[in-house]
């Protein structure tokens, strides 16, 4: 990323398959124009033993561990939230 391209979280978490260090290097290019605070790098365990790092506003609370059946629901809800914001 360069200085002219920025990501606006707009109070939505961005789950990725990138490492903590990779996301920390992207943090200067991420903003949040929503009301939940500055962007931060956080982690969540989806299912049994699968940890993921993600970008989210500081005030956005996602449980640290999400059991296997609910992890698919979390990903679907995230996709729906992004779709609604684009329309």
C-alpha positions, -999 to +999 in steps of 0.1 A: +000+000+000+011+035-006+001+068+011-026+075-015-046+043-008-063+039+025-088+015+040-117+028+061-131+003+085-162+023+091-168+004+124-165-030+107-139-057+116-117-069+087-108-106+092-077-117+073-053-145+069-023-122+075+001-124+104+001-099+133+033-083+120+018-079+085-013-062+099+008-039+121+027-028+090-006-019+073-020+000+103-007+034+092-029+031+060-061+022+079-086+046+093-120+044+110-145+071+103-171+054+125-176+060+162-158+031+178-123+045+179-090+041+161-080+010+142-063-018+161-049-052+154-068-079+174-070-117+174-098-143+175-099-181+177-124-196+153-132-232+160-106-253+177-071-240+175-074-217+145-063-182+154-067-153+131-055-117+133-078-089+122-082-052+120-110-035+139-118-003+157-106-003+193-142-002+206-155-031+186-158-062+208-157-097+193-154-126+217-118-139+218-129-175+212-158-184+188-169-221+189-169-240+156-206-239+148-208-202+154-176-193+134-194-198+101-222-175+112-197-148+122-181-149+087-216-148+071-227-118+092-195-100+083-201-106+046-237-093+049-226-062+068-200-053+041-226-059+014-251-036+030-225-008+034-217-010-003-253-007-015 
